[in-house]
């Protein structure tokens, strides 16, 4: 079990990393991170950050798709594969 102070320390580290990244707009970057944490499609993300399986630096810098768990990545890839096969050129010979 992690103490509140340990989790708060992680949060402060993430916030400082976000603030120091001058290549992105701070507020939009913070909003994006909040949405990623609240995403019901990736319920293990919070646990993985607290357990250290995803570093606070990675959380602050990676894109949402890169933070997805393996199951979610497989679903995303399956959707892309289906989309590509559903609209192949052979289905539309005149195009």
N, C-alpha and C positions, 0 to 999 in steps of 0.2 A: 504494500500500500504506500502511496506517495502522500506526503504532507502537502498542505495548502501552500506552504512557502516554497517547496520544490517546484510545484506546478506554476506558481507565480513567477519564479525565477526563469522557467522555460518561456513563459509568456513575455516577460521583459526582454529576454534574448531575441525572441522572434520580432518583437516590436522594434527594437534597436536595429536589427538587420534590415527590416523593411524601411525604416527611416533613413538609414545610411545609403540605400540604393538610389542614387540620384538619377538613374536612367529611367525610372518609372515614377508616375504620379503617386505620391504617398497615399492619399485618401482612396484612390481607386484600387491600389494594391492591397490596402487593409480591407476594403470591402470585399475584394475577390477572395482573400484568405478566410474571411468570416463565412462567405457563401460556401466555400470548399468544406469548411468544418461542419456546416449545418446540413450538407448534402446527405440525404438518407440513402443514396446509392453507394456510399462509402462509409458504412457505420464503424469500421475498425480504424479509421484514420486517427481519431483522437487517441485511441488506445496505443496505436503504433508510435505516435509522437511521444506520449508519456513514457512508454517502455524503451524509447530510444531506437526503435527499429527504423524510424524515419527521424533524421536529425532535425533540430530546429532550424539550422541553416538551409537544409534541403526544403523544408516546408516553406520557408520564407522566399525561396528563389525558384523552385520548380513550378512548372505549369500544372494545372489541375489534372490533366490527362496523365501526367507522369506520377502523380500522387495516388492514382487509383490502385486498388488492390488487384491481385492477379485475376480474380473472378470478374471484376468489372472490366478490366482490360480485354479479357476474352470475349465478353459480351459486346464491347465496342467493336472489336475486330470482326466478330461474327456479323454484326450489323453492317459493317463496311463491305465485307465479302458478299453478303446477300444483296446489298445495294448495287454493287458492281455487276453481279451476275444477273440481276433482275433487269438491268438496262443495257445489256450487251448490244453491240451493233447488229448482231444477227437477228435481233428482234425487230430492228428498224432498217431494212435493206435500203430504203430510199434516202437515208440520212447520210 
